Amino acid sequence: MKVPLNQGDLGGSSPGETAPTPSITRRILVLLLSFPFLLAASGRHVEQLRETKQCADCQLREARLGGAELNGANIAGSDLRRAHLRGAQLEGANLQNANARIADLRDTNLASANLVGGNFKQAQFAQAILFRANLSQTNLEEADFTGAKLGGANLSQGILTKAELQEADLEGANLDETVFLEANLSGANLKQASLQKADFSQANLEGANLEGADLRGANLETANLTRVYLKDTRIDAQTAIAAKWLLVRESLSSAIPQPDLRGADLAGANLKDIDWDNTDLAGANLEGAYLFLAKLRQVNLVGGNLAGADLVYADLTGADLTEASLMAANLSHARLSGVTLQQGNLAGANLYRADLQGADLQGANLQGADLRGSDFTGAELTGANLSEVVFDADTKIAAQAWLVWDLLERGAGDRDLTGVDLAGAPLAGVNLEGVRLTRVNLAGADLTGANLEQANLFQADLREANLSGANLNGANLSEANLRDAILDGAMLDKAYLCGAILPNGTREVCE
């Protein structure tokens, strides 16, 4: 029997009102389901949670619970999407299978909490405390754990694709079979963590600490391992890792030092506290490497590349760094006594309070280097480029080097440089116009493009000096010795050369 529907059956309208049609009702339901953010948290559920701490399967979407005291609370299976929980106390709480997508959990205390099987995609955990928390089999895709404390936590079989874990503390954590695809773990602490069969494809681990971590079966083939600390890590035949990082790991973990690493590519390696005394590293690439406290005494680094390397407090006593590049390297407090740095490039290097006693820096480029407090006692600096270097009252350096720097930076002014020894000095482009340089020793000096107009160079020693393009107009060069000097493009208009020994060895006749 077919029973006719009345208006109340369709929507509860009173007589005389137009009842909503079934199609309109369905549209409303579709709208609510299509835009779930329209479903706000239940006030009753929020109150229940605050009062009893028991609210399993509750509707807590967008609930404002920042700073709430909810230690030991049961919120298993609840809808916490976009919930505001910043600073809340949830120690030991049960959030198993909860849906907390895009929830704000920054600064929250979740120590020993249960988040197993939950959906925390895009949730914010920055600076949160998650010591010993259980997040196994949890969806943490694109979640932000910047600076979070996850020591001893269980994240096994979790999904952390594109997650932010910068500077996070994961020491001793269980991360077995966890997916870190394109995740950012730069600077993270993974010391003693278990990472068996973890997938780090395209992940950024720059500067992370993996000391003692278990990497058996892990995939690190395409991960960024620049400056990652790999000492005492455990690997097996299934561990996928580039040969370069295997060499770094072996060098750090082996009790037997590597005697021959000539030409090795160790750029960006974390070699903190490495013991490589007497090792042959000729031509090795250590650009950007971290060598804090490294022992590199008597090493052979001829032609090596250490540009941008961190060598703070490193010991390179007696090392051979001939023609090596240390551009912009940090050598603050480094021990470099007796090193050979002939023709080395130290442009822009930080040598603050470095010990360079007795070092051989002939022809080295120190342009723009920080030499404050450094000790160059007994160092050989002939031909070294000291332009734009930074000295202070504690810098110990030979008087000639001070003078060269002063002349290049501030010019000679009206000073008298009679008899000064500037042999081999790098004085390219220096302004010595009208300066008294009688009997000065400039043998082998680089005076390319220097301004010596009207300078008094009577009896000056200019043997083998490079005066290419120099301005010597009106200069007094009488009885000066210019044997084998280079004068290509030099300007000598009205220069006085009476009795001077010319580059070809002949003496200029006085008129």
Summary of the structure (lengths in Angstrom):
residues: 511
radius of gyration: 36.5
end to end distance: 141.7
largest distance: 141.7
contacts: 1708
relative contact order: 0.03
helix: 11%
strand: 17%
